[in-house]
């Protein structure tokens, strides 16, 4: 169990690619262990490429009773997530796209992992890649 305030860093040391599928998959790196009855904050910088003008679809999953909110940039939209299979999407252009996420998570009486899942929004044979060098930092607030 992490003490409050201890910052952890998750570094993506390999590319992850999905081709010809719009089924959400767990990210190999963006997995944050959460203890019960606690609050966390996180920020992430993801480097994404795609070969067509498509969208990156994502959702967060977590332990029973978790809740939270998040924002991402360069898009100015504010979005939220919850245990009810929240899905968001971010427009990703043909070239390299970097975007930041900031969020907070509260757990109820159950511990478990906050997991980022993603895929192309459309299944049309083109790859979407989350690149090596992307990262997540997180810390327990209480």
C-alpha positions, 0 to 999 in steps of 0.5 A, spaced: 500 500 500 502 506 498 503 512 503 499 518 501 503 523 497 508 518 494 508 519 486 509 513 482 511 513 474 509 508 469 513 509 463 511 505 456 518 502 454 515 499 447 510 501 442 503 498 442 499 497 436 492 495 434 490 493 427 483 491 424 479 491 431 475 496 434 474 492 440 477 495 447 483 492 450 487 493 456 493 498 455 500 494 457 502 500 462 496 504 464 494 500 470 494 503 477 493 499 483 488 502 487 487 501 495 480 501 498 477 507 501 482 512 498 483 518 493 488 518 487 490 523 482 494 522 475 496 525 469 498 522 463 502 524 456 500 519 450 504 519 444 499 516 438 499 515 431 494 512 426 495 511 418 488 514 417 484 520 420 480 516 425 479 516 432 482 513 438 476 510 443 478 509 450 474 507 457 477 506 464 475 500 468 476 499 475 474 496 482 466 496 484 464 502 487 470 507 483 468 514 481 472 519 478 473 525 473 478 527 468 480 532 462 484 531 456 488 536 452 489 539 446 482 538 446 478 542 451 472 537 452 471 535 459 469 528 460 468 523 466 468 516 468 465 511 472 464 504 473 459 504 468 463 503 462 465 510 461 467 511 453 471 517 451 474 519 444 479 523 442 480 525 434 487 523 432 490 526 426 494 522 421 501 524 424 503 524 431 499 526 436 501 527 443 495 529 448 495 529 456 490 527 461 489 529 468 484 525 473 482 523 479 479 517 482 476 515 488 475 508 491 469 505 495 470 499 499 473 495 494 481 495 492 483 493 485 486 496 478 484 502 474 485 500 467 486 504 461 483 500 455 483 503 448 482 501 440 481 505 434 474 507 433 473 504 427 475 497 424 478 498 417 484 495 417 489 501 419 493 501 425 493 505 431 499 505 435 500 508 443 508 509 442 514 508 447 516 514 451 508 515 453 508 515 461 503 516 467 504 519 474 500 518 479 499 519 487 495 517 492 491 523 496 488 520 502 
